[in-house]
Each structure stands twice: as structure tokens, then as C-alpha cells.
Amino acid sequence: MTVTVAMLIKYENERKAEMLDQASDRAEVSRNAVAAMGGRLLHAFGTCGEYDMLFIYEMPDMATVAANMHLAEATGMARYHKVIPLFSNEDFVASQVKAGELRDSYKAVAQS
């Protein structure tokens, strides 16, 4: 079973300055790196504001997602990132059904 995630990345200022000197197709770089991990880049978008890029990946598992995240930071490319697990609508509805079935087994701290 694979997992689908969105990964938002803020690049280091030095890397962005290098991209001004020589443009870099980060989607292609990401596509190749993720393929080597057994994953697949589904979408890549440039963004403005807090993050510079949004990638949507299909990965073999969350450990592989974490490996990709570690590499982005360890190589000095990313200043920081955010990973958001994505669910199909069917899985999201199924999660609501499951939570409803388990509701009585969960108690907040204030409840006894």
C-alpha cells in the first residue's frame, strides 16, 4: 500500500540565490530523487509566501517520506518543510465511520 503526501518546502536563501544565477527545475530533480526511492511525483507547484514549492508524492511508506524530508534538509536545499498526509475521499469517509464506531472507547482527560 502506498501513501500520498503533500510536502511544502522553504528553500535556503543561498539556494534561491543560486537559482537566480542558474535556473533549476526542482520538479525534475524531485521526480528523479523520489523515483529512486520507489515513489512517484504526482504534482509540483511553485508558491509565494511562507513556502517556495508544493510537491505531491505517492510514496511506498511513511519511512520513505521521512527519508526524502531528511535528504532535502541534509543537503542544504531546504530551510524547513511541512508534510501533510493526504487521504482519498473514500478513506476519509471510512475514517469517520471508524471513529464513530470507536467513540465510546475514547475519553478526554477531563472526563472519567
Helices and strands as residue ranges (DSSP letters): E 3-11, H 13-21, H 26-36, E 40-46, E 53-59, H 62-74, E 78-86, H 89-102, G 103-105
